[in-house]
């Protein structure tokens, strides 16, 4: 139920009564309050109700490379975070005593934000628990960074910014005005609402394919990236566009990216095709037997629809059992 509500909230057409109904439900029912259905971090303010908690999870390859976690909270001291290993998460779920492997501490370097850095020598899924300190409603932004940090895409939910900010019975916008030292901690420069331009992406600074809505203009190219373990398990890529089919996407292997850098012609390993069973969305499915980082290249494509020569908004999502999200490192 909650997942279907999140999908509805992500749409572009807002009905006021539905807005309030969904907002009231999400205010009363915390999404991401269990490690079995954790959030992935996003570049947005997230509302945390008094006494509530939010679970996040990430994968680390266990190669002893640094991991950096930063939490910005409004008001200050409204929330804190803890880092848990899989064993510590299970101990907490069973009500057993444990000591978290890490915890956020106030950092003067980051204007009092809570910060933790460390590394692991064993690969696996690790957890970040954001907890309210019991001082009322707070808003926060969380960043989890590392060269070998990724986020599984299949069962992880992307938290939305407080959707009920105009509802007097629920959350309100944080009153702390963003400044230069509060620039986004993760991901390339991106729009927050449809219609804006200025997406900055590249093979090195790729967008996460988690279904966020973007606007693409004629001549623009948007880069996405994901990691696959190469175990021949199915991967699905789906793009929903408005107007329909105003964009196109192609899937590149690591080898094809190398050919592109050398200006050598090649045929992409996959392309989105119209799927009538999915309301005409562009779709591709397949699998790989070699692990690595694969790229999805999105272009504005008015050839599909002569009427779509102007603004085009779309959502792209990649799912798969062993597909993980690769985020660029942007922490200052």
C-alpha positions as CSV (number, residue, x, y, z in Angstrom):
1,X,0.0,0.0,0.0
2,X,2.7,2.5,1.0
3,X,4.8,1.7,-2.1
4,X,1.7,2.3,-4.4
5,X,1.2,5.6,-2.6
6,X,4.8,6.6,-3.2
7,X,4.3,5.9,-6.9
8,X,1.2,8.0,-7.0
9,X,3.0,10.8,-5.2
10,X,5.8,10.8,-7.8
11,X,3.3,11.7,-10.6
12,X,3.1,15.0,-12.3
13,X,-0.6,15.6,-11.9
14,X,-1.7,16.6,-8.4
15,X,-5.2,16.4,-7.1
16,X,-5.6,18.5,-4.0
17,X,-7.8,16.1,-2.1
18,X,-5.5,13.2,-2.9
19,X,-2.5,15.3,-1.9
20,X,-3.9,15.9,1.5
21,X,-5.0,12.2,1.9
22,X,-1.7,10.8,1.0
23,X,0.2,13.4,3.0
24,X,-1.9,12.6,6.1
25,X,-1.3,8.9,5.7
26,X,2.4,9.3,5.3
27,X,2.6,11.6,8.3
28,X,0.8,9.0,10.4
29,X,2.6,6.0,8.9
30,X,6.4,6.2,8.6
31,X,7.8,4.7,5.5
32,X,11.3,3.2,5.8
33,X,10.9,2.4,9.5
34,X,12.2,-1.2,9.1
35,X,15.6,-2.4,7.8
36,X,13.7,-4.9,5.6
37,X,12.4,-1.9,3.6
38,X,15.0,0.8,3.8
39,X,15.4,4.1,2.1
40,X,18.0,5.2,-0.3
41,X,19.5,8.7,0.3
42,X,18.2,11.5,-1.8
43,X,19.1,15.2,-2.3
44,X,16.1,16.6,-0.4
45,X,14.8,17.5,3.0
46,X,13.1,14.5,4.6
47,X,10.5,15.0,7.4
48,X,11.2,13.0,10.6
49,X,8.3,12.9,13.1
50,X,9.0,13.2,16.9
51,X,10.2,9.9,18.2
52,X,10.4,8.3,14.7
53,X,13.2,6.5,13.0
54,X,14.3,5.9,9.4
55,X,16.4,3.0,8.1
56,X,18.8,3.3,5.2
57,X,21.0,0.6,3.8
58,X,24.0,0.5,1.5
59,X,26.4,-2.1,0.1
60,X,30.1,-1.8,0.6
61,X,32.7,-4.0,-1.1
62,X,34.8,-4.5,2.0
63,X,38.0,-3.2,0.5
64,X,38.9,-0.9,3.4
65,X,38.1,2.3,1.4
66,X,36.7,5.3,3.3
67,X,33.0,5.7,3.8
68,X,31.6,9.1,4.7
69,X,28.2,9.7,6.2
70,X,26.8,13.2,6.9
71,X,23.5,14.3,8.4
72,X,22.2,17.9,8.2
73,X,19.3,18.4,10.6
74,X,16.9,21.3,11.2
75,X,16.5,22.2,14.0
76,X,20.0,21.2,15.2
77,X,20.1,18.2,17.5
78,X,16.7,17.2,16.2
79,X,18.1,13.8,15.0
80,X,21.2,11.7,15.1
81,X,22.3,8.5,13.3
82,X,24.0,5.2,13.9
83,X,25.9,2.8,11.6
84,X,25.1,-0.9,12.0
85,X,26.6,-4.1,10.7
86,X,24.2,-6.9,9.6
87,X,24.8,-8.7,12.9
88,X,24.1,-5.5,14.9
89,X,20.9,-4.9,12.9
90,X,19.7,-8.4,13.7
91,X,20.6,-7.9,17.4
92,X,18.6,-4.7,17.5
93,X,15.6,-6.4,15.9
94,X,15.7,-9.1,18.5
95,X,16.0,-6.6,21.3
96,X,19.4,-7.8,22.3
97,X,22.1,-5.3,23.6
98,X,24.7,-4.2,21.0
99,X,27.2,-1.4,20.4
100,X,26.8,0.3,16.9
101,X,30.0,0.2,14.8
102,X,29.6,3.9,14.3
103,X,27.6,7.0,15.3
104,X,27.3,10.5,14.0
105,X,29.2,13.2,15.9
106,X,29.0,17.0,15.6
107,X,31.6,18.2,13.2
108,X,32.7,21.9,13.2
109,X,34.2,21.4,9.7
110,X,30.7,20.8,8.4
111,X,28.9,23.5,10.4
112,X,27.8,21.3,13.2
113,X,26.4,18.6,11.0
114,X,26.7,15.0,12.3
115,X,29.4,13.1,10.6
116,X,31.0,9.7,10.6
117,X,33.8,8.2,8.5
118,X,35.2,4.6,8.6
119,X,35.7,1.5,6.4
120,X,34.9,-2.2,6.3
121,X,37.0,-5.2,5.4
122,X,34.0,-7.4,4.7
123,X,31.6,-6.9,1.8
124,X,27.9,-6.8,2.5
125,X,24.9,-4.7,3.3
126,X,25.3,-2.1,6.1
127,X,22.7,0.0,7.8
128,X,22.3,3.6,8.8
129,X,19.6,4.3,11.4
130,X,18.4,8.0,11.6
131,X,16.6,8.5,14.9
132,X,14.6,11.5,16.3
133,X,16.0,12.8,19.6
134,X,12.5,13.4,20.9
135,X,12.6,17.2,20.5
136,X,9.7,17.5,18.0
137,X,9.4,17.4,14.3
138,X,12.7,17.8,12.4
139,X,13.9,17.7,8.8
140,X,17.1,16.2,7.6
141,X,19.3,15.5,4.6
142,X,21.5,12.4,4.7
143,X,24.5,11.6,2.5
144,X,26.3,8.2,2.3
145,X,29.5,8.4,0.2
146,X,32.3,6.0,-0.8
147,X,34.1,4.9,-3.9
148,X,32.8,1.3,-3.3
149,X,29.4,2.2,-1.9
150,X,26.3,1.3,-3.9
151,X,22.6,0.9,-3.2
152,X,20.6,-2.1,-4.3
153,X,17.6,-1.0,-6.4
154,X,15.1,-3.8,-6.3
155,X,13.6,-3.6,-2.8
156,X,14.9,-0.2,-1.7
157,X,12.5,2.8,-1.5
158,X,13.5,6.3,-2.4
159,X,12.2,8.7,0.3
160,X,10.2,11.7,-0.8
161,X,10.6,15.2,0.5
162,X,7.8,16.1,3.0
163,X,4.8,16.0,0.7
164,X,2.4,17.4,3.2
165,X,4.2,20.7,3.8
166,X,1.1,22.7,3.0
167,X,-1.1,20.7,5.4
168,X,-1.4,22.4,8.8
169,X,-1.8,19.0,10.5
170,X,1.6,17.7,9.3
171,X,5.1,18.7,8.5
172,X,6.3,22.2,7.6
173,X,9.3,23.3,5.6
174,X,12.5,23.7,7.6
175,X,13.1,27.3,8.6
176,X,16.9,27.1,8.0
177,X,17.7,28.8,4.7
178,X,20.1,26.7,2.5
179,X,23.5,28.4,2.1
180,X,26.6,27.8,0.0
181,X,27.9,25.3,2.6
182,X,24.7,23.3,2.4
183,X,25.1,22.3,-1.3
184,X,23.9,18.9,-2.2
185,X,26.3,16.2,-0.9
186,X,25.6,13.6,-3.6
187,X,24.9,13.2,-7.3
188,X,25.4,15.6,-10.2
189,X,23.6,18.9,-10.4
190,X,20.0,18.1,-11.1
191,X,16.6,19.7,-11.4
192,X,14.1,19.3,-8.5
193,X,11.0,19.9,-10.6
194,X,9.9,19.2,-14.2
195,X,10.4,22.1,-16.6
196,X,13.8,23.2,-15.3
197,X,16.9,22.7,-17.3
198,X,20.6,22.3,-16.5
199,X,21.0,18.6,-15.9
200,X,24.7,18.0,-15.5
201,X,25.6,14.3,-16.1
202,X,28.5,12.4,-17.6
203,X,29.9,8.8,-17.5
204,X,31.8,9.9,-14.4
205,X,28.9,11.9,-12.8
206,X,25.9,9.7,-13.8
207,X,22.4,10.1,-12.5
208,X,20.8,7.3,-10.4
209,X,18.1,5.3,-12.3
210,X,15.6,5.4,-9.5
211,X,12.6,6.9,-11.3
212,X,13.1,10.6,-10.5
213,X,11.4,12.8,-13.0
214,X,13.6,15.0,-15.2
215,X,13.1,17.3,-18.2
216,X,15.2,16.8,-21.2
217,X,15.6,19.4,-24.1
218,X,16.5,18.8,-27.7
219,X,20.2,18.1,-28.0
220,X,20.7,17.1,-24.4
221,X,22.1,13.8,-23.2
222,X,21.5,12.4,-19.7
223,X,23.8,9.7,-18.4
224,X,22.7,7.0,-15.9
225,X,24.8,4.2,-14.4
226,X,24.3,1.0,-12.4
227,X,26.3,-2.0,-11.4
228,X,25.4,-5.6,-12.3
229,X,27.1,-8.7,-10.8
230,X,27.1,-10.5,-14.1
231,X,25.3,-13.6,-12.8
232,X,22.8,-13.8,-15.8
233,X,19.9,-12.6,-13.7
234,X,17.2,-10.5,-15.4
235,X,17.5,-6.7,-15.6
236,X,14.6,-4.5,-16.5
237,X,14.8,-0.9,-17.7
238,X,11.6,1.1,-18.1
239,X,11.1,4.8,-19.2
240,X,7.9,6.7,-18.9
241,X,7.7,9.9,-20.9
242,X,5.4,12.9,-21.4
243,X,4.6,13.4,-24.2
244,X,4.8,9.7,-25.0
245,X,8.0,8.6,-26.6
246,X,9.6,12.0,-26.6
247,X,12.9,10.5,-25.5
248,X,14.9,7.4,-26.2
249,X,17.5,5.4,-24.3
250,X,20.3,3.1,-25.1
251,X,22.2,0.6,-22.9
252,X,26.0,0.5,-23.1
253,X,28.4,-2.1,-21.7
254,X,31.8,-1.0,-20.2
255,X,33.5,-2.0,-23.4
256,X,31.1,0.1,-25.5
257,X,31.8,3.1,-23.3
258,X,35.5,2.6,-24.0
259,X,34.8,2.5,-27.8
260,X,32.8,5.7,-27.5
261,X,35.7,7.4,-25.7
262,X,37.9,6.4,-28.6
263,X,35.4,7.7,-31.2
264,X,34.9,4.2,-32.5
265,X,31.5,3.3,-33.9
266,X,29.5,0.6,-32.1
267,X,26.0,-0.8,-31.7
268,X,24.5,-0.4,-28.2
269,X,23.9,-3.7,-26.5
270,X,20.3,-2.6,-25.9
271,X,17.7,0.0,-26.7
272,X,14.3,0.9,-25.3
273,X,11.4,-0.2,-27.4
274,X,7.7,0.6,-27.1
275,X,5.9,-1.9,-24.9
276,X,2.1,-1.8,-25.4
277,X,1.6,-3.9,-22.3
278,X,3.2,-1.2,-20.3
279,X,1.1,1.7,-21.6
280,X,3.5,2.4,-24.4
281,X,6.5,3.0,-22.2
282,X,10.0,2.3,-23.5
283,X,11.3,-1.0,-22.1
284,X,14.3,-3.3,-22.3
285,X,15.1,-6.5,-20.5
286,X,18.1,-8.8,-20.6
287,X,21.0,-10.1,-18.6
288,X,24.8,-10.0,-18.4
289,X,27.4,-12.7,-17.6
290,X,30.2,-10.1,-16.8
291,X,30.1,-7.9,-13.8
292,X,30.7,-4.2,-14.2
293,X,29.2,-0.7,-14.4
294,X,26.7,-0.3,-17.3
295,X,25.4,3.0,-18.6
296,X,22.0,4.1,-19.9
297,X,22.2,7.0,-22.2
298,X,19.0,9.1,-22.6
299,X,18.4,11.5,-25.5
300,X,15.5,13.8,-26.5
301,X,13.9,12.0,-29.5
302,X,11.2,13.9,-31.4
303,X,11.3,11.3,-34.2
304,X,8.9,9.1,-32.2
305,X,6.3,11.8,-32.1
306,X,6.3,14.9,-34.4
307,X,4.4,16.9,-31.7
308,X,7.1,16.3,-29.1
309,X,9.7,18.9,-30.4
310,X,9.5,20.9,-27.2
311,X,9.7,20.0,-23.5
312,X,9.9,16.4,-22.6
313,X,9.7,15.0,-19.1
314,X,10.5,11.4,-18.2
315,X,11.2,8.9,-15.5
316,X,13.8,6.1,-15.9
317,X,14.1,3.1,-13.5
318,X,16.4,0.1,-13.6
319,X,15.6,-3.0,-11.5
320,X,17.2,-6.4,-11.0
321,X,18.1,-8.9,-8.3
322,X,21.8,-8.0,-8.4
323,X,21.6,-4.5,-9.7
324,X,23.1,-1.9,-7.5
325,X,23.2,1.9,-7.6
326,X,26.5,3.7,-8.2
327,X,26.5,7.3,-6.8
328,X,29.2,9.8,-7.7
329,X,31.3,11.1,-4.8
330,X,30.4,14.8,-4.3
331,X,31.1,15.4,-0.6
332,X,33.2,18.6,-0.1
